[in-house]
Structure formats: structure tokens, C-alpha cells
């Protein structure tokens, strides 16, 4: 085998073992440029289950990059998610303008919103929007777009431009997984754009993530967890993650 073939074989081995790896980490491991890695991945992906995704490279059938459908996650860990959402809601003040991201935890925030709150809520998430339609004292703002049944989200080319016109007091963001090495990930490229837009247009940013999402990696990296004002999770958070947040001075709220 040539030197290039040896390197590509090693790259494939690393990706298949890990399920997901960033371009940067591959380049550092192999001591080559990121451009070289990208060229290799383009070659490898033509005849394998390897594919380039947002934030890195993944196997189509990896061990730790699970396929994800919001519909399949709706009935998991409901009590934990409701407690997390209730704590998130406690941060909301009357007359606030808030952004609610799509997700199986963030959707429960709307269960706690009452008519006396007089809130403005912007969301691309069908579950959040439909939950608020009977609230006559809550202004609902929906950017619109094409509906995805997997993510239960609306998205189009104009969605991001629409979000960028607004400024919120707080945004509440969900995630498919958080891993100490590979960071904060979600499952759909369109969600990456939405989450970034919501965060960039908010004064305060909160991540809602139940403990089952730690040590999970999905296919799309969307932000640095240090960008959040606080992480809201439940009592089953793994000790190594609790220690990580403490060492990095990241505010942690336990519901």
C-alpha cells in the first residue's frame, strides 16, 4: 500500500471505531493538514459508509452516533424533562420575549406558561407552537418554513433571516448529545443553523439536556457549551460531567 492508502486506512479505522470524529482531531492525530484529511474523506466516502457531516466525519452506522427521530424520543424520561423545563420556566419573567428551540425537553416549557405571564414566544418547533395557541395573552411568533416530521421543526432559506430580526431576553436550547471530547451535537444540519441564530439573537442562553444525553454524539456540532449562561439538567448527571462544569466555571442547574 502507498503512504496515502495507509493513511486513509488508518482514518477509516479511527472513524469506524469512534463513530464520529472532527476533521481537526483527525488532522492532529495523523499529523497532516485539515485539507489533506478532507481530500482523504472525499476519496474514502465514495466506496464506504463514511460521510462528512457538520463538524466532522461519521460512519453511516456508527456505535456512538445514533440515528435520531424526535418522534421516537418523545416518551423517554418524561418526568426528568418536565422537571428541567419547569426550572427553565422559573427563569422567565413576566413580559419577557423568549426563544424556544425544538426538542423533547424544551417542548415542556410551554406547559408552564400561563396567560398572566404576557410573554412573546418565538419558536420554529411545532410542539411549542401548538401548545400555545389557546393562550390568548401570549404572542406567538413563528418564522415558518417547510415542516420536518422527524424534527417537528419548520425551516426554509428565510427562517434564519427572520430570526435575526428579533432580540430575545432568553433562549432555551435543546441538544441530542454532549460528549466531553466531541462537544455539543444535534441531529440535523438545519437545526444547527436555527440554534446558532436563536443563540446569537438572545441576551441569555440556556441549554436544557437530560442526563441520558451525556456521552452521546450526534452528527452535527452546533456550539461551544461554554457559550451558555447555564446548563439545566437532572440529578443523574454523570460525575465526570459535573466535575467538568465545575472546573470550567460553567453554571449548572440541577432540576
Secondary structure, 3 states (H helix, E strand, C coil): CCHHHHHHHHHHHHHHHHCEECHHHHHHHHCCCHHHHHHHHHHHHHHCCEEEECCEEEECCCCCCCCCCHHHHCCCCHHHHHHHHHHHHCCCCCCCEEEECCCCCHHHHHHHCCHHHCCEEEECEHHHHHHHCCCCCCEEECCCCEEECCCCEEECCCHHHHHCCCCEEEEEEECCEEECCCEEEECCHHHHHHHHHHHHCEEEEEEECCHHHECCCCCEEEECHHHCCEEEECCCCCHHHHHHHHHCCCCEEEC
